Amino acid sequence: MDRTLYIHAGRLITPRSELHDVTIVAREGTILDILPGAIPAPDGEPFLEAGSHIVGPGLIDLHVHGGGGHDTMDGIPQALLGLSAFHARHGTTALLPSTVAASAEQIDWVLAAFPSAMAAPVVGARILGAHVEGPFLNPAKRGAHLARYVRAPAEPPELWLEAHRAAIRRLTLAPELPGALELTKALRRQGVLVSIGHSTADEEMVARSALAGATHVTHLFNAMTTMEKVGALRRAGLAEAALASDEMTVEVIADGWHVPFSVLKLVVRAKGPERVALVTDAMRAAGLPAGRYDLGGMGVTVQDGHAITDEGGLAGSIATMSELLRNAVHRVGIPLANAWRMCSLTPAQILGESNRLGQVAVGHAADLLVLDDDLQVVATIVDGHIVYERGKG
Protein backbone atom coordinates (compact mmCIF):
# COMPACT_ATOMS: atom_id res chain seq x y z
CA MET A 1 0.00 0.00 0.00
CA ASP A 2 1.34 3.42 -0.95
CA ARG A 3 2.00 5.76 1.94
CA THR A 4 1.56 9.52 1.93
CA LEU A 5 4.85 11.43 1.53
CA TYR A 6 5.31 14.80 3.23
CA ILE A 7 8.11 17.14 2.08
CA HIS A 8 8.78 20.37 3.92
CA ALA A 9 10.39 22.83 1.48
CA GLY A 10 12.13 25.96 2.67
CA ARG A 11 12.03 27.24 -0.91
CA LEU A 12 9.88 25.82 -3.71
CA ILE A 13 10.49 26.52 -7.41
CA THR A 14 7.42 25.31 -9.30
CA PRO A 15 9.01 26.70 -11.78
CA ARG A 16 6.16 29.04 -12.77
CA SER A 17 6.40 30.67 -9.35
CA GLU A 18 8.39 30.58 -6.12
CA LEU A 19 7.01 29.78 -2.67
CA HIS A 20 8.63 29.64 0.76
CA ASP A 21 8.06 27.42 3.79
CA VAL A 22 5.52 25.00 2.35
CA THR A 23 4.76 21.31 2.67
CA ILE A 24 4.13 19.14 -0.37
CA VAL A 25 1.82 16.18 0.21
CA ALA A 26 1.95 13.28 -2.27
CA ARG A 27 0.23 9.92 -2.44
CA GLU A 28 0.09 7.17 -5.07
CA GLY A 29 2.59 9.09 -7.16
CA THR A 30 0.53 12.28 -7.35
CA ILE A 31 0.82 15.64 -5.59
CA LEU A 32 -2.29 15.99 -3.45
CA ASP A 33 -1.67 19.37 -1.84
CA ILE A 34 0.79 22.19 -1.22
CA LEU A 35 0.22 23.65 2.23
CA PRO A 36 1.75 26.64 4.01
CA GLY A 37 4.20 25.94 6.82
CA ALA A 38 5.81 22.75 8.09
CA ILE A 39 3.07 20.12 8.37
CA PRO A 40 4.13 17.12 10.49
CA ALA A 41 3.52 13.73 8.93
CA PRO A 42 1.14 11.37 10.75
CA ASP A 43 2.76 8.44 12.52
CA GLY A 44 4.21 5.94 10.08
CA GLU A 45 4.12 8.22 7.05
CA PRO A 46 7.40 9.24 5.39
CA PHE A 47 8.63 12.79 5.90
CA LEU A 48 11.47 14.57 4.12
CA GLU A 49 12.77 17.68 5.83
CA ALA A 50 14.04 20.13 3.23
CA GLY A 51 13.44 23.31 5.18
CA SER A 52 16.96 24.53 4.51
CA HIS A 53 16.94 23.38 0.88
CA ILE A 54 15.36 24.13 -2.51
CA VAL A 55 12.66 21.86 -3.90
CA GLY A 56 11.45 21.83 -7.49
CA PRO A 57 10.29 19.53 -10.27
CA GLY A 58 12.51 16.64 -11.25
CA LEU A 59 14.69 17.20 -14.28
CA ILE A 60 13.76 15.74 -17.68
CA ASP A 61 16.43 14.69 -20.19
CA LEU A 62 15.16 14.40 -23.76
CA HIS A 63 18.49 13.16 -25.14
CA VAL A 64 20.71 10.73 -23.22
CA HIS A 65 22.61 7.71 -24.51
CA GLY A 66 23.97 6.32 -21.29
CA GLY A 67 25.68 6.81 -17.96
CA GLY A 68 27.22 4.91 -15.08
CA GLY A 69 28.67 2.32 -17.48
CA HIS A 70 25.34 1.61 -19.20
CA ASP A 71 24.29 2.45 -22.76
CA THR A 72 21.01 2.28 -24.65
CA MET A 73 22.71 0.31 -27.41
CA ASP A 74 23.53 -2.49 -24.96
CA GLY A 75 20.05 -3.61 -25.96
CA ILE A 76 18.90 -5.07 -22.64
CA PRO A 77 16.38 -3.80 -20.08
CA GLN A 78 19.04 -3.86 -17.36
CA ALA A 79 21.07 -1.26 -19.26
CA LEU A 80 18.09 1.07 -19.56
CA LEU A 81 17.28 0.66 -15.87
CA GLY A 82 20.95 1.12 -14.98
CA LEU A 83 21.32 4.39 -16.84
CA SER A 84 18.01 5.62 -15.41
CA ALA A 85 19.18 4.83 -11.87
CA PHE A 86 22.50 6.60 -12.45
CA HIS A 87 20.89 9.78 -13.76
CA ALA A 88 18.30 9.78 -10.95
CA ARG A 89 21.19 10.21 -8.52
CA HIS A 90 21.94 13.42 -10.39
CA GLY A 91 18.41 14.85 -10.35
CA THR A 92 16.83 13.36 -13.47
CA THR A 93 13.33 11.98 -12.92
CA ALA A 94 12.35 11.25 -16.54
CA LEU A 95 14.34 10.61 -19.68
CA LEU A 96 14.43 9.35 -23.25
CA PRO A 97 17.22 6.79 -23.72
CA SER A 98 18.68 7.51 -27.13
CA THR A 99 19.99 5.22 -29.85
CA VAL A 100 22.72 5.82 -32.41
CA ALA A 101 22.78 4.91 -36.10
CA ALA A 102 22.91 1.14 -36.48
CA SER A 103 21.65 -1.64 -38.71
CA ALA A 104 17.91 -2.20 -38.91
CA GLU A 105 18.37 -5.50 -37.07
CA GLN A 106 20.27 -3.88 -34.19
CA ILE A 107 17.78 -1.02 -33.83
CA ASP A 108 14.97 -3.58 -33.72
CA TRP A 109 16.82 -5.52 -30.98
CA VAL A 110 17.52 -2.39 -28.93
CA LEU A 111 13.94 -1.09 -29.11
CA ALA A 112 12.63 -4.51 -28.05
CA ALA A 113 14.22 -3.89 -24.62
CA PHE A 114 12.07 -0.83 -23.90
CA PRO A 115 8.63 -2.25 -22.98
CA SER A 116 9.84 -4.30 -20.02
CA ALA A 117 12.13 -1.52 -18.79
CA MET A 118 9.32 1.04 -19.03
CA ALA A 119 6.98 -1.26 -17.09
CA ALA A 120 9.51 -2.15 -14.37
CA PRO A 121 9.10 -0.93 -10.76
CA VAL A 122 10.63 2.48 -10.06
CA VAL A 123 14.39 2.27 -9.44
CA GLY A 124 15.43 5.55 -11.04
CA ALA A 125 14.19 8.05 -13.59
CA ARG A 126 11.02 7.30 -15.54
CA ILE A 127 11.77 5.85 -18.98
CA LEU A 128 9.32 7.73 -21.19
CA GLY A 129 10.24 5.89 -24.37
CA ALA A 130 12.99 5.88 -26.96
CA HIS A 131 14.65 8.71 -28.81
CA VAL A 132 15.80 7.23 -32.11
CA GLU A 133 18.76 9.36 -33.19
CA GLY A 134 19.64 8.01 -36.57
CA PRO A 135 19.94 6.21 -38.81
CA PHE A 136 18.31 8.83 -41.05
CA LEU A 137 21.13 11.38 -40.83
CA ASN A 138 23.11 13.28 -43.44
CA PRO A 139 26.53 11.64 -43.89
CA ALA A 140 28.12 15.10 -44.08
CA LYS A 141 26.90 15.85 -40.54
CA ARG A 142 26.93 12.39 -38.97
CA GLY A 143 29.06 13.40 -35.98
CA ALA A 144 29.76 10.42 -33.70
CA HIS A 145 27.59 8.02 -35.74
CA LEU A 146 29.34 5.35 -37.79
CA ALA A 147 29.31 6.14 -41.52
CA ARG A 148 28.26 2.64 -42.59
CA TYR A 149 24.96 2.90 -40.71
CA VAL A 150 23.83 6.36 -41.83
CA ARG A 151 21.16 6.18 -44.53
CA ALA A 152 18.02 7.72 -46.01
CA PRO A 153 14.57 6.40 -45.06
CA ALA A 154 13.61 3.32 -47.04
CA GLU A 155 10.38 2.63 -48.88
CA PRO A 156 8.66 0.56 -47.60
CA PRO A 157 9.74 1.74 -44.13
CA GLU A 158 12.15 -0.35 -42.08
CA LEU A 159 10.18 -2.84 -40.01
CA TRP A 160 11.29 -1.52 -36.59
CA LEU A 161 9.43 1.74 -37.21
CA GLU A 162 6.10 -0.05 -37.00
CA ALA A 163 7.05 -2.97 -34.77
CA HIS A 164 8.16 -0.68 -31.93
CA ARG A 165 5.90 2.28 -32.54
CA ALA A 166 4.67 2.24 -28.92
CA ALA A 167 8.23 2.69 -27.61
CA ILE A 168 9.32 5.45 -30.00
CA ARG A 169 8.56 8.89 -28.56
CA ARG A 170 11.03 10.91 -30.61
CA LEU A 171 13.05 10.56 -33.81
CA THR A 172 15.85 12.77 -35.12
CA LEU A 173 16.36 12.97 -38.88
CA ALA A 174 17.85 15.13 -41.62
CA PRO A 175 14.87 16.52 -43.59
CA GLU A 176 16.86 17.00 -46.81
CA LEU A 177 17.27 13.23 -47.27
CA PRO A 178 15.04 11.52 -49.86
CA GLY A 179 11.85 10.37 -48.17
CA ALA A 180 12.48 12.27 -44.94
CA LEU A 181 9.60 14.73 -45.29
CA GLU A 182 7.17 11.91 -46.01
CA LEU A 183 8.42 10.04 -42.94
CA THR A 184 8.07 13.21 -40.86
CA LYS A 185 4.41 13.49 -41.83
CA ALA A 186 3.74 9.84 -41.02
CA LEU A 187 5.46 10.04 -37.63
CA ARG A 188 3.63 13.20 -36.61
CA ARG A 189 0.31 11.57 -37.45
CA GLN A 190 1.32 8.84 -35.00
CA GLY A 191 2.23 11.32 -32.28
CA VAL A 192 6.02 11.01 -32.49
CA LEU A 193 8.13 14.10 -31.80
CA VAL A 194 10.19 14.72 -34.94
CA SER A 195 13.46 16.61 -34.52
CA ILE A 196 15.76 18.07 -37.14
CA GLY A 197 19.37 17.12 -36.62
CA HIS A 198 22.62 15.94 -38.18
CA SER A 199 21.54 17.95 -41.18
CA THR A 200 22.70 20.29 -43.94
CA ALA A 201 19.24 21.88 -44.13
CA ASP A 202 19.03 25.53 -45.12
CA GLU A 203 16.33 27.99 -44.11
CA GLU A 204 13.93 26.89 -46.85
CA MET A 205 14.30 23.21 -45.94
CA VAL A 206 13.70 23.98 -42.27
CA ALA A 207 10.46 25.71 -43.22
CA ARG A 208 9.39 22.73 -45.36
CA SER A 209 10.22 20.36 -42.54
CA ALA A 210 8.17 22.42 -40.10
CA LEU A 211 5.19 22.27 -42.46
CA ALA A 212 5.61 18.48 -42.56
CA GLY A 213 5.45 18.31 -38.76
CA ALA A 214 8.95 18.74 -37.35
CA THR A 215 8.83 20.91 -34.23
CA HIS A 216 12.21 20.55 -32.54
CA VAL A 217 15.94 20.84 -33.31
CA THR A 218 18.49 18.38 -31.93
CA HIS A 219 21.60 19.68 -30.09
CA LEU A 220 21.63 23.20 -31.52
CA PHE A 221 24.91 24.27 -33.19
CA ASN A 222 26.21 20.69 -33.29
CA ALA A 223 26.19 18.60 -36.47
CA MET A 224 24.28 21.19 -38.50
CA THR A 225 24.71 24.06 -40.93
CA THR A 226 25.32 27.58 -39.70
CA MET A 227 25.42 30.88 -41.58
CA GLU A 228 27.76 30.79 -44.55
CA LYS A 229 28.82 33.10 -47.35
CA VAL A 230 27.40 32.21 -50.76
CA GLY A 231 28.87 34.48 -53.41
CA ALA A 232 28.62 38.02 -52.10
CA LEU A 233 25.75 37.20 -49.74
CA ARG A 234 25.25 35.24 -46.53
CA ARG A 235 22.77 32.42 -46.12
CA ALA A 236 21.25 31.26 -42.85
CA GLY A 237 21.80 27.67 -41.85
CA LEU A 238 19.76 25.32 -39.69
CA ALA A 239 21.03 26.90 -36.46
CA GLU A 240 19.94 30.43 -37.38
CA ALA A 241 16.64 29.24 -38.88
CA ALA A 242 15.86 27.44 -35.62
CA LEU A 243 16.69 30.52 -33.57
CA ALA A 244 14.48 32.73 -35.75
CA SER A 245 11.49 30.37 -35.76
CA ASP A 246 8.73 31.03 -33.23
CA GLU A 247 7.38 27.52 -33.79
CA MET A 248 10.58 25.51 -33.35
CA THR A 249 11.93 24.50 -29.96
CA VAL A 250 15.61 23.71 -29.53
CA GLU A 251 17.83 21.76 -27.18
CA VAL A 252 21.35 22.65 -26.07
CA ILE A 253 24.05 20.43 -24.58
CA ALA A 254 25.00 22.92 -21.86
CA ASP A 255 28.28 21.33 -20.77
CA GLY A 256 30.40 24.21 -22.07
CA TRP A 257 32.15 21.97 -24.61
CA HIS A 258 29.42 21.58 -27.23
CA VAL A 259 28.33 25.22 -27.09
CA PRO A 260 30.21 28.07 -25.38
CA PHE A 261 28.36 29.49 -22.40
CA SER A 262 28.28 32.89 -24.09
CA VAL A 263 26.38 31.35 -27.01
CA LEU A 264 23.95 29.62 -24.63
CA LYS A 265 23.17 33.06 -23.22
CA LEU A 266 22.39 34.29 -26.75
CA VAL A 267 20.19 31.25 -27.45
CA VAL A 268 18.11 31.85 -24.32
CA ARG A 269 17.78 35.55 -25.18
CA ALA A 270 16.60 34.68 -28.68
CA LYS A 271 14.21 31.82 -27.85
CA GLY A 272 13.24 32.37 -24.22
CA PRO A 273 13.38 29.60 -21.59
CA GLU A 274 10.02 28.29 -22.79
CA ARG A 275 11.56 27.18 -26.11
CA VAL A 276 14.98 25.93 -24.93
CA ALA A 277 15.56 22.55 -23.30
CA LEU A 278 18.88 21.59 -21.77
CA VAL A 279 20.00 18.02 -22.54
CA THR A 280 23.02 15.96 -21.56
CA ASP A 281 23.52 13.78 -24.67
CA ALA A 282 25.49 11.75 -22.10
CA MET A 283 27.28 8.51 -23.00
CA ARG A 284 28.09 5.51 -20.83
CA ALA A 285 31.22 7.15 -19.39
CA ALA A 286 29.20 9.72 -17.43
CA GLY A 287 30.10 9.22 -13.78
CA LEU A 288 33.12 7.02 -14.56
CA PRO A 289 36.87 7.75 -14.60
CA ALA A 290 38.78 9.01 -17.62
CA GLY A 291 39.75 6.28 -20.05
CA ARG A 292 38.68 4.35 -23.13
CA TYR A 293 35.01 3.73 -23.91
CA ASP A 294 32.74 3.19 -26.91
CA LEU A 295 29.65 4.83 -28.34
CA GLY A 296 27.70 2.70 -30.78
CA GLY A 297 30.84 0.89 -31.90
CA MET A 298 32.98 4.02 -32.19
CA GLY A 299 36.04 4.24 -29.95
CA VAL A 300 36.00 7.14 -27.46
CA THR A 301 38.60 8.64 -25.15
CA VAL A 302 37.40 10.49 -22.06
CA GLN A 303 39.79 13.02 -20.58
CA ASP A 304 39.72 16.54 -19.15
CA GLY A 305 35.95 16.50 -18.73
CA HIS A 306 34.91 15.64 -22.27
CA ALA A 307 34.66 12.64 -24.64
CA ILE A 308 36.43 12.55 -28.02
CA THR A 309 35.89 9.93 -30.73
CA ASP A 310 38.77 8.24 -32.50
CA GLU A 311 37.80 10.40 -35.48
CA GLY A 312 38.48 13.55 -33.45
CA GLY A 313 34.97 14.82 -32.74
CA LEU A 314 32.88 15.10 -29.59
CA ALA A 315 31.17 11.86 -28.56
CA GLY A 316 28.20 13.20 -26.68
CA SER A 317 28.95 14.35 -23.15
CA ILE A 318 29.71 12.97 -19.70
CA ALA A 319 27.44 15.55 -18.06
CA THR A 320 24.37 15.17 -15.86
CA MET A 321 21.22 17.28 -15.78
CA SER A 322 22.00 18.78 -12.37
CA GLU A 323 25.39 19.84 -13.73
CA LEU A 324 23.67 21.58 -16.64
CA LEU A 325 21.35 23.37 -14.22
CA ARG A 326 24.35 24.60 -12.23
CA ASN A 327 26.10 25.70 -15.43
CA ALA A 328 23.07 27.69 -16.55
CA VAL A 329 22.88 29.49 -13.21
CA HIS A 330 26.53 29.84 -12.21
CA ARG A 331 28.29 30.06 -15.58
CA VAL A 332 25.67 31.81 -17.73
CA GLY A 333 23.83 33.88 -15.12
CA ILE A 334 20.34 32.60 -15.93
CA PRO A 335 17.88 33.06 -13.04
CA LEU A 336 17.27 29.78 -11.17
CA ALA A 337 13.56 29.55 -12.06
CA ASN A 338 14.31 29.97 -15.78
CA ALA A 339 17.20 27.48 -15.69
CA TRP A 340 15.03 24.98 -13.83
CA ARG A 341 12.26 25.47 -16.38
CA MET A 342 14.64 24.59 -19.22
CA CYS A 343 15.44 21.36 -17.41
CA SER A 344 11.87 20.42 -16.47
CA LEU A 345 8.74 22.19 -17.71
CA THR A 346 10.09 23.08 -21.17
CA PRO A 347 11.17 19.51 -22.03
CA ALA A 348 7.84 18.25 -20.67
CA GLN A 349 6.00 20.65 -22.97
CA ILE A 350 8.17 19.70 -25.94
CA LEU A 351 7.27 16.06 -25.40
CA GLY A 352 3.59 16.76 -24.71
CA GLU A 353 3.86 15.63 -21.07
CA SER A 354 3.31 18.92 -19.22
CA ASN A 355 -0.14 17.86 -18.05
CA ARG A 356 1.60 15.54 -15.55
CA LEU A 357 5.36 16.23 -15.59
CA GLY A 358 7.73 19.18 -15.35
CA GLN A 359 6.14 21.27 -12.62
CA VAL A 360 5.15 21.12 -8.98
CA ALA A 361 1.36 21.44 -8.91
CA VAL A 362 -1.60 19.64 -7.41
CA GLY A 363 -2.61 16.73 -9.64
CA HIS A 364 0.83 16.42 -11.23
CA ALA A 365 3.23 13.54 -10.79
CA ALA A 366 5.25 13.55 -7.57
CA ASP A 367 8.57 13.75 -9.44
CA LEU A 368 10.64 16.12 -7.34
CA LEU A 369 14.20 17.25 -6.79
CA VAL A 370 15.79 18.63 -3.62
CA LEU A 371 18.92 20.77 -3.98
CA ASP A 372 21.15 22.52 -1.48
CA ASP A 373 22.19 26.16 -1.84
CA ASP A 374 25.06 25.14 -4.14
CA LEU A 375 22.52 23.34 -6.37
CA GLN A 376 23.95 19.93 -5.49
CA VAL A 377 21.47 17.06 -5.34
CA VAL A 378 20.15 16.22 -1.88
CA ALA A 379 17.29 13.90 -2.88
CA THR A 380 15.40 12.70 -5.94
CA ILE A 381 11.77 11.59 -5.78
CA VAL A 382 10.11 9.68 -8.64
CA ASP A 383 6.44 8.74 -8.59
CA GLY A 384 6.30 9.65 -4.90
CA HIS A 385 9.23 7.37 -4.00
CA ILE A 386 12.58 8.63 -2.73
CA VAL A 387 14.95 6.92 -5.21
CA TYR A 388 18.05 8.79 -4.04
CA GLU A 389 18.93 10.55 -0.82
CA ARG A 390 22.40 11.96 -0.24
CA GLY A 391 24.34 10.06 2.39
CA LYS A 392 22.00 7.06 2.33
CA GLY A 393 23.09 4.09 0.25
C-alpha atoms as one frame of an Amber mdcrd trajectory, in Angstrom:
protein
   0.000   0.000   0.000   1.342   3.423  -0.946   2.002   5.755   1.943   1.563
   9.517   1.935   4.846  11.427   1.534   5.307  14.801   3.229   8.106  17.141
   2.081   8.780  20.366   3.916  10.394  22.830   1.480  12.126  25.959   2.674
  12.032  27.242  -0.909   9.882  25.825  -3.714  10.495  26.521  -7.413   7.417
  25.313  -9.305   9.015  26.703 -11.783   6.164  29.038 -12.767   6.399  30.672
  -9.347   8.387  30.583  -6.124   7.007  29.777  -2.672   8.633  29.644   0.765
   8.061  27.423   3.788   5.516  25.001   2.351   4.759  21.307   2.672   4.129
  19.137  -0.368   1.822  16.179   0.206   1.949  13.281  -2.266   0.230   9.916
  -2.436   0.092   7.166  -5.073   2.592   9.095  -7.163   0.527  12.284  -7.347
   0.820  15.643  -5.586  -2.291  15.994  -3.452  -1.667  19.373  -1.839   0.795
  22.185  -1.218   0.217  23.650   2.230   1.748  26.635   4.009   4.202  25.939
   6.824   5.810  22.747   8.086   3.066  20.124   8.366   4.126  17.123  10.486
   3.523  13.729   8.927   1.144  11.371  10.752   2.757   8.437  12.516   4.210
   5.942  10.081   4.115   8.219   7.050   7.403   9.242   5.390   8.631  12.795
   5.905  11.474  14.574   4.121  12.772  17.677   5.833  14.043  20.131   3.226
  13.437  23.309   5.184  16.962  24.527   4.510  16.941  23.380   0.877  15.364
  24.134  -2.508  12.655  21.860  -3.902  11.449  21.826  -7.488  10.286  19.531
 -10.272  12.509  16.638 -11.248  14.693  17.197 -14.280  13.759  15.743 -17.684
  16.431  14.692 -20.192  15.159  14.401 -23.762  18.491  13.161 -25.140  20.707
  10.734 -23.222  22.614   7.715 -24.512  23.975   6.323 -21.288  25.682   6.806
 -17.957  27.224   4.908 -15.079  28.665   2.320 -17.485  25.338   1.611 -19.202
  24.295   2.448 -22.759  21.008   2.282 -24.649  22.713   0.310 -27.407  23.534
  -2.493 -24.959  20.047  -3.607 -25.957  18.897  -5.074 -22.641  16.379  -3.796
 -20.078  19.039  -3.862 -17.361  21.073  -1.256 -19.256  18.086   1.068 -19.563
  17.284   0.662 -15.872  20.946   1.119 -14.981  21.324   4.393 -16.841  18.009
   5.620 -15.414  19.178   4.830 -11.874  22.500   6.597 -12.452  20.891   9.777
 -13.755  18.298   9.780 -10.948  21.194  10.214  -8.523  21.938  13.423 -10.386
  18.411  14.847 -10.352  16.826  13.363 -13.469  13.326  11.981 -12.915  12.347
  11.247 -16.540  14.341  10.612 -19.682  14.425   9.354 -23.246  17.225   6.791
 -23.715  18.684   7.509 -27.134  19.991   5.222 -29.849  22.716   5.823 -32.410
  22.777   4.913 -36.095  22.906   1.145 -36.482  21.654  -1.644 -38.714  17.912
  -2.204 -38.905  18.374  -5.499 -37.065  20.266  -3.879 -34.191  17.777  -1.015
 -33.834  14.967  -3.584 -33.722  16.821  -5.517 -30.978  17.524  -2.385 -28.933
  13.936  -1.090 -29.110  12.634  -4.508 -28.050  14.225  -3.893 -24.624  12.066
  -0.834 -23.905   8.630  -2.251 -22.980   9.842  -4.302 -20.016  12.131  -1.516
 -18.790   9.316   1.035 -19.027   6.983  -1.262 -17.086   9.509  -2.153 -14.368
   9.104  -0.931 -10.761  10.635   2.482 -10.057  14.388   2.273  -9.438  15.427
   5.554 -11.036  14.192   8.049 -13.594  11.025   7.297 -15.540  11.767   5.852
 -18.976   9.323   7.734 -21.186  10.243   5.891 -24.369  12.990   5.883 -26.957
  14.653   8.712 -28.807  15.801   7.229 -32.106  18.755   9.359 -33.189  19.642
   8.014 -36.572  19.944   6.214 -38.806  18.306   8.827 -41.053  21.126  11.378
 -40.832  23.107  13.283 -43.443  26.526  11.639 -43.892  28.117  15.097 -44.078
  26.898  15.851 -40.541  26.926  12.386 -38.972  29.065  13.398 -35.982  29.760
  10.417 -33.704  27.593   8.025 -35.740  29.343   5.353 -37.795  29.305   6.144
 -41.521  28.264   2.642 -42.589  24.961   2.902 -40.707  23.833   6.364 -41.835
  21.165   6.184 -44.532  18.019   7.725 -46.008  14.568   6.400 -45.058  13.612
   3.316 -47.045  10.377   2.626 -48.877   8.660   0.560 -47.595   9.737   1.741
 -44.127  12.152  -0.347 -42.079  10.183  -2.838 -40.007  11.288  -1.518 -36.587
   9.427   1.743 -37.209   6.098  -0.051 -36.997   7.048  -2.973 -34.767   8.163
  -0.676 -31.932   5.899   2.280 -32.540   4.672   2.236 -28.921   8.226   2.692
 -27.611   9.318   5.448 -30.005   8.564   8.892 -28.559  11.026  10.910 -30.613
  13.049  10.560 -33.813  15.848  12.770 -35.122  16.364  12.973 -38.880  17.851
  15.131 -41.622  14.871  16.516 -43.593  16.859  17.003 -46.805  17.274  13.235
 -47.275  15.039  11.518 -49.860  11.850  10.370 -48.171  12.483  12.271 -44.938
   9.601  14.729 -45.287   7.169  11.907 -46.010   8.425  10.036 -42.939   8.067
  13.211 -40.863   4.406  13.489 -41.835   3.742   9.838 -41.018   5.461  10.039
 -37.628   3.632  13.200 -36.614   0.308  11.572 -37.451   1.316   8.838 -35.003
   2.229  11.320 -32.276   6.020  11.007 -32.489   8.128  14.100 -31.796  10.192
  14.718 -34.945  13.465  16.611 -34.521  15.755  18.071 -37.144  19.369  17.119
 -36.615  22.620  15.935 -38.179  21.542  17.950 -41.175  22.701  20.294 -43.937
  19.242  21.884 -44.128  19.029  25.528 -45.125  16.330  27.994 -44.109  13.933
  26.886 -46.846  14.298  23.214 -45.942  13.703  23.984 -42.268  10.460  25.709
 -43.221   9.387  22.734 -45.358  10.220  20.357 -42.539   8.170  22.424 -40.095
   5.190  22.267 -42.458   5.606  18.479 -42.562   5.448  18.313 -38.757   8.954
  18.744 -37.345   8.831  20.915 -34.227  12.212  20.548 -32.539  15.937  20.845
 -33.306  18.491  18.380 -31.935  21.601  19.676 -30.093  21.632  23.204 -31.517
  24.909  24.268 -33.190  26.207  20.690 -33.286  26.186  18.598 -36.474  24.284
  21.187 -38.504  24.708  24.058 -40.928  25.320  27.578 -39.700  25.422  30.880
 -41.577  27.762  30.791 -44.547  28.819  33.104 -47.348  27.397  32.214 -50.757
  28.868  34.480 -53.406  28.619  38.016 -52.098  25.746  37.199 -49.735  25.254
  35.235 -46.530  22.768  32.420 -46.120  21.252  31.261 -42.847  21.800  27.665
 -41.849  19.758  25.321 -39.692  21.031  26.902 -36.464  19.935  30.428 -37.383
  16.642  29.237 -38.878  15.860  27.444 -35.625  16.689  30.523 -33.567  14.478
  32.728 -35.750  11.490  30.370 -35.759   8.733  31.025 -33.228   7.381  27.518
 -33.787  10.583  25.511 -33.351  11.925  24.503 -29.961  15.605  23.706 -29.526
  17.830  21.758 -27.180  21.348  22.645 -26.073  24.048  20.434 -24.578  25.003
  22.919 -21.864  28.279  21.334 -20.770  30.397  24.213 -22.065  32.150  21.974
 -24.611  29.419  21.577 -27.229  28.332  25.222 -27.090  30.215  28.068 -25.382
  28.358  29.490 -22.398  28.281  32.890 -24.089  26.379  31.346 -27.008  23.954
  29.624 -24.632  23.172  33.063 -23.220  22.385  34.292 -26.747  20.192  31.254
 -27.446  18.109  31.854 -24.324  17.783  35.548 -25.178  16.601  34.679 -28.685
  14.211  31.824 -27.854  13.242  32.366 -24.223  13.382  29.602 -21.591  10.016
  28.292 -22.788  11.558  27.180 -26.110  14.983  25.934 -24.934  15.565  22.553
 -23.305  18.882  21.593 -21.773  19.996  18.020 -22.537  23.016  15.961 -21.556
  23.523  13.775 -24.669  25.486  11.748 -22.100  27.277   8.514 -22.996  28.092
   5.508 -20.828  31.222   7.154 -19.386  29.197   9.723 -17.433  30.101   9.224
 -13.776  33.116   7.023 -14.563  36.875   7.746 -14.599  38.777   9.006 -17.622
  39.746   6.281 -20.051  38.677   4.353 -23.131  35.012   3.727 -23.912  32.745
   3.188 -26.911  29.651   4.834 -28.340  27.703   2.701 -30.778  30.836   0.890
 -31.901  32.980   4.018 -32.194  36.043   4.244 -29.946  36.005   7.141 -27.463
  38.600   8.641 -25.154  37.396  10.485 -22.062  39.787  13.020 -20.578  39.716
  16.543 -19.150  35.950  16.504 -18.733  34.910  15.635 -22.272  34.660  12.645
 -24.638  36.432  12.548 -28.019  35.891   9.929 -30.730  38.767   8.238 -32.500
  37.797  10.404 -35.485  38.484  13.550 -33.450  34.969  14.819 -32.739  32.882
  15.099 -29.587  31.166  11.858 -28.559  28.201  13.203 -26.685  28.951  14.353
 -23.152  29.708  12.967 -19.701  27.442  15.548 -18.059  24.370  15.169 -15.855
  21.217  17.280 -15.778  22.002  18.784 -12.371  25.386  19.840 -13.728  23.671
  21.581 -16.641  21.351  23.368 -14.222  24.346  24.601 -12.228  26.101  25.695
 -15.429  23.074  27.692 -16.554  22.876  29.494 -13.214  26.527  29.836 -12.206
  28.291  30.061 -15.582  25.673  31.807 -17.728  23.834  33.876 -15.125  20.342
  32.600 -15.929  17.878  33.059 -13.036  17.266  29.782 -11.172  13.560  29.554
 -12.062  14.312  29.969 -15.778  17.200  27.485 -15.686  15.031  24.979 -13.828
  12.258  25.468 -16.378  14.643  24.595 -19.219  15.440  21.356 -17.406  11.866
  20.419 -16.470   8.742  22.192 -17.707  10.086  23.078 -21.165  11.173  19.506
 -22.028   7.844  18.248 -20.667   6.003  20.654 -22.971   8.167  19.698 -25.945
   7.267  16.056 -25.401   3.592  16.764 -24.708   3.857  15.633 -21.069   3.312
  18.921 -19.224  -0.139  17.860 -18.047   1.600  15.541 -15.551   5.360  16.227
 -15.586   7.730  19.176 -15.354   6.136  21.273 -12.619   5.145  21.121  -8.981
   1.365  21.441  -8.907  -1.600  19.635  -7.410  -2.606  16.731  -9.636   0.829
  16.416 -11.229   3.234  13.536 -10.786   5.250  13.552  -7.571   8.571  13.752
  -9.443  10.637  16.120  -7.338  14.195  17.250  -6.787  15.794  18.625  -3.615
  18.922  20.770  -3.978  21.147  22.524  -1.482  22.190  26.156  -1.840  25.061
  25.137  -4.136  22.524  23.341  -6.370  23.946  19.935  -5.487  21.470  17.060
  -5.339  20.150  16.218  -1.878  17.295  13.897  -2.878  15.403  12.700  -5.944
  11.771  11.587  -5.783  10.107   9.677  -8.640   6.441   8.739  -8.588   6.304
   9.646  -4.903   9.230   7.365  -4.000  12.583   8.629  -2.735  14.945   6.924
  -5.206  18.048   8.786  -4.043  18.929  10.555  -0.820  22.399  11.963  -0.236
  24.337  10.064   2.395  22.004   7.057   2.328  23.089   4.086   0.252
